[in-house]
Amino acid sequence: MRQDEIWDVEAAQRYDTPGTGMFAPDVLGPVVDRLAELADGGRALEFAIGTGRVAIPLAERGVPVTGIELSRPMLDQLRTKADDATIPVVRGDMATASAPGSYRLVYLVFNTISNLLDQAEQVACFRNAARHLAPGGRFVIELWVPELRKLPPGQPALVCEAKPGYIGLDTYDVLRQHVVSHHFDFDDTGRARLFRSPHRYIWPAELDLMAQLAGFELESRHADWRGAEFTAESRSHVSVYRLPGGGR
């Protein structure tokens, strides 16, 4: 499954859920607050900008935002809400595409670095972020922690979430650090709709090594955008990496 096949027209049209889910104010607000703080008055670049879930409210906060996006349907959906003058976007792969200019902040939210399915591509993504940043600039990654402790020996699948109308199931290939997320949405008719996405999961220590290879230092790591302490029980993290220099 290629990423440009996964994020097709149907997926793009279903992605936005204004006011609920990932778009709920209590979910989105802390993300925008933290990114605006880290941008520190400078320009921001979002890798895999998607339909603008984060970029649009961040731009409304006065942060100039540029994006990189591989999926044409996701970009088309973004363009129904913000034009190219408001949020310019370069179409391409976040591991290799170049956006014009220099940035104070590059960010990659909601586990999207795991959409790159091998380690070399993920390292290239870090290096691409470094190329776009001014000295002292920051690269922010939001990523889930693999839940392998919950996976019984010999069982390749794990229910990651179950609620009315939805079941999420992850199938693991621990040899290649691959997981496929299966999202089942269903209603009272008995029919279910399936959306699948492949990922390469990354342990925090491996992520830190990728950062070092690209010249970054880990500045902070928290369990969420509000700054909760990251512990062994945390299911996700927000990691802030910084390039040397910048006079601070």
C-alpha positions as CSV (number, residue, x, y, z in Angstrom):
1,M,0.0,0.0,0.0
2,R,1.6,3.2,-1.2
3,Q,0.8,6.4,0.8
4,D,-0.6,8.2,-2.3
5,E,-3.0,5.2,-2.7
6,I,-4.1,5.2,1.0
7,W,-4.8,9.0,1.2
8,D,-7.1,9.0,-1.8
9,V,-10.2,11.1,-2.5
10,E,-12.4,9.2,-0.2
11,A,-10.0,9.3,2.7
12,A,-9.4,13.0,2.2
13,Q,-13.2,13.7,2.2
14,R,-13.6,11.7,5.4
15,Y,-10.6,13.2,7.2
16,D,-12.0,16.4,8.5
17,T,-14.4,16.2,11.5
18,P,-14.8,19.8,12.6
19,G,-15.2,20.2,16.3
20,T,-14.8,16.5,17.1
21,G,-12.1,13.8,17.3
22,M,-8.7,15.2,16.2
23,F,-10.4,18.5,15.5
24,A,-12.0,18.9,19.0
25,P,-10.8,22.2,20.7
26,D,-9.4,20.3,23.7
27,V,-7.3,18.2,21.4
28,L,-6.2,20.8,18.8
29,G,-5.9,23.8,21.1
30,P,-2.8,22.5,23.1
31,V,-1.1,21.5,19.8
32,V,-1.4,25.0,18.3
33,D,-0.4,26.7,21.6
34,R,2.8,24.7,21.9
35,L,3.8,25.0,18.3
36,A,3.2,28.8,18.3
37,E,5.4,29.0,21.4
38,L,8.2,26.9,19.7
39,A,8.0,28.9,16.5
40,D,9.2,31.8,18.6
41,G,8.0,34.5,16.1
42,G,9.5,32.7,13.1
43,R,8.3,30.7,10.1
44,A,7.0,27.1,10.4
45,L,7.1,24.2,8.0
46,E,4.7,21.3,8.4
47,F,5.7,17.9,6.9
48,A,2.6,16.0,5.7
49,I,0.4,19.0,6.1
50,G,-2.7,17.0,5.1
51,T,-6.0,19.0,5.0
52,G,-4.6,21.7,7.3
53,R,-5.9,20.5,10.6
54,V,-3.0,22.1,12.5
55,A,-1.6,24.5,9.9
56,I,-4.8,26.6,9.5
57,P,-5.3,27.5,13.2
58,L,-1.6,28.0,13.6
59,A,-1.6,30.5,10.7
60,E,-4.6,32.2,12.3
61,R,-2.4,32.7,15.4
62,G,0.0,34.7,13.2
63,V,2.6,32.0,12.5
64,P,3.6,31.9,8.8
65,V,3.1,28.3,7.8
66,T,4.3,26.4,4.7
67,G,3.6,22.8,4.0
68,I,4.8,19.7,2.2
69,E,2.2,17.1,1.2
70,L,2.4,14.0,-1.0
71,S,-1.3,13.3,-1.4
72,R,-3.1,15.4,-4.1
73,P,-6.6,14.7,-2.7
74,M,-5.5,15.8,0.8
75,L,-4.0,19.0,-0.7
76,D,-7.2,19.6,-2.7
77,Q,-9.2,19.3,0.6
78,L,-6.9,21.9,2.2
79,R,-7.4,24.2,-0.7
80,T,-11.2,24.3,0.1
81,K,-10.2,26.1,3.3
82,A,-7.0,28.1,2.6
83,D,-5.5,29.3,-0.6
84,D,-1.8,29.2,-1.6
85,A,-1.2,32.8,-0.6
86,T,-2.3,31.9,3.0
87,I,-0.6,28.5,3.3
88,P,1.8,27.7,0.4
89,V,2.3,24.0,-0.1
90,V,5.0,22.0,-2.0
91,R,3.7,18.7,-3.3
92,G,6.2,15.9,-2.5
93,D,7.6,13.4,-0.1
94,M,8.5,14.8,3.4
95,A,11.8,12.9,3.3
96,T,13.0,14.5,0.2
97,A,10.9,17.5,-1.0
98,S,12.3,21.1,-0.5
99,A,10.3,24.1,0.5
100,P,11.7,27.6,-0.3
101,G,13.3,29.6,2.5
102,S,14.5,28.9,6.0
103,Y,12.4,28.1,9.0
104,R,12.4,28.4,12.8
105,L,10.3,25.4,13.3
106,V,9.6,22.1,11.4
107,Y,6.9,19.9,12.8
108,L,5.4,16.5,12.1
109,V,2.3,15.5,14.1
110,F,0.0,12.6,14.8
111,N,2.4,9.7,14.2
112,T,3.0,10.7,10.6
113,I,6.8,9.9,10.5
114,S,5.8,6.2,10.9
115,N,4.1,6.4,7.4
116,L,7.7,6.2,6.1
117,L,8.1,2.4,6.0
118,D,11.9,1.9,6.4
119,Q,14.5,3.3,8.7
120,A,16.5,4.9,5.9
121,E,13.5,7.0,4.9
122,Q,12.9,8.0,8.5
123,V,16.5,9.2,8.9
124,A,16.2,11.1,5.6
125,C,13.1,12.8,7.0
126,F,15.2,14.1,10.0
127,R,17.9,15.3,7.6
128,N,15.4,17.0,5.4
129,A,14.1,18.9,8.5
130,A,17.6,19.9,9.4
131,R,18.2,21.3,5.8
132,H,15.1,23.6,6.2
133,L,16.0,25.0,9.6
134,A,18.0,28.0,10.6
135,P,20.7,27.5,13.3
136,G,19.0,26.9,16.6
137,G,15.8,25.8,14.9
138,R,13.5,23.0,16.2
139,F,12.0,19.8,14.8
140,V,9.0,18.6,16.7
141,I,7.6,15.1,16.4
142,E,4.4,13.6,17.9
143,L,4.6,9.8,17.9
144,W,3.0,6.9,19.6
145,V,4.9,4.4,21.7
146,P,4.7,0.8,20.4
147,E,2.5,-1.3,22.7
148,L,4.3,-4.6,22.3
149,R,4.0,-5.3,26.0
150,K,0.3,-5.9,25.4
151,L,0.9,-8.4,22.6
152,P,0.8,-12.0,23.9
153,P,3.5,-14.3,22.6
154,G,2.6,-15.8,19.3
155,Q,-0.4,-13.5,18.7
156,P,0.2,-11.0,15.8
157,A,-2.8,-8.7,16.4
158,L,-4.0,-6.3,19.1
159,V,-7.2,-4.4,19.6
160,C,-6.0,-0.9,20.1
161,E,-9.4,0.8,20.6
162,A,-13.1,-0.3,20.8
163,K,-16.0,2.1,21.2
164,P,-19.6,2.3,19.8
165,G,-19.4,2.3,16.0
166,Y,-15.6,1.7,15.9
167,I,-13.0,-1.0,16.4
168,G,-9.3,-0.5,15.8
169,L,-7.0,-3.5,15.3
170,D,-3.2,-3.4,14.8
171,T,-1.3,-6.3,13.2
172,Y,2.4,-6.5,14.0
173,D,5.4,-7.7,12.1
174,V,8.0,-7.4,14.9
175,L,10.9,-8.5,12.6
176,R,10.6,-5.4,10.4
177,Q,9.0,-3.1,13.0
178,H,5.9,-2.9,10.9
179,V,2.3,-2.5,12.0
180,V,-0.8,-2.2,9.9
181,S,-3.7,-0.3,11.5
182,H,-7.1,-1.6,10.6
183,H,-10.0,0.9,11.3
184,F,-13.5,-0.6,11.2
185,D,-16.4,1.9,11.3
186,F,-19.9,0.4,11.4
187,D,-23.5,1.3,12.1
188,D,-26.9,-0.4,12.8
189,T,-27.2,-1.7,9.2
190,G,-24.5,-4.3,10.0
191,R,-22.2,-3.0,7.3
192,A,-18.6,-2.0,8.2
193,R,-16.2,0.3,6.4
194,L,-12.5,-0.6,6.6
195,F,-9.6,1.8,6.3
196,R,-6.0,0.4,6.6
197,S,-2.7,2.2,7.0
198,P,0.8,0.7,7.2
199,H,3.5,2.1,9.6
200,R,7.0,1.5,10.8
201,Y,7.0,2.0,14.5
202,I,10.0,3.7,16.2
203,W,11.1,3.4,19.8
204,P,12.0,6.7,21.5
205,A,15.7,5.7,21.8
206,E,15.9,4.9,18.1
207,L,14.2,8.2,17.3
208,D,16.9,10.0,19.3
209,L,19.6,8.3,17.4
210,M,18.0,9.3,14.1
211,A,18.0,12.9,15.4
212,Q,21.7,12.7,16.3
213,L,22.6,11.5,12.8
214,A,20.9,14.6,11.4
215,G,22.8,16.9,13.8
216,F,19.9,17.5,16.3
217,E,20.0,17.4,20.1
218,L,16.9,16.3,22.2
219,E,15.6,19.4,23.9
220,S,12.5,18.0,25.6
221,R,10.1,15.1,25.6
222,H,6.7,15.1,27.2
223,A,3.7,12.7,27.1
224,D,1.4,15.2,25.5
225,W,1.2,18.7,24.1
226,R,0.3,20.1,27.5
227,G,3.7,19.1,28.9
228,A,2.8,16.0,31.0
229,E,5.7,14.0,32.2
230,F,6.8,11.2,29.9
231,T,7.0,7.9,31.8
232,A,7.3,4.2,31.0
233,E,3.5,4.0,30.9
234,S,3.1,6.9,28.4
235,R,1.3,5.8,25.2
236,S,2.7,8.7,23.1
237,H,5.2,11.5,23.2
238,V,6.0,14.9,21.9
239,S,9.7,15.2,21.3
240,V,11.4,18.5,20.5
241,Y,14.8,18.4,18.8
242,R,17.0,21.4,18.2
243,L,19.9,22.3,16.0
244,P,23.0,23.9,17.5
245,G,23.5,27.6,17.2
246,G,21.1,30.4,17.0
247,G,22.7,32.4,19.9
248,R,20.5,30.8,22.7
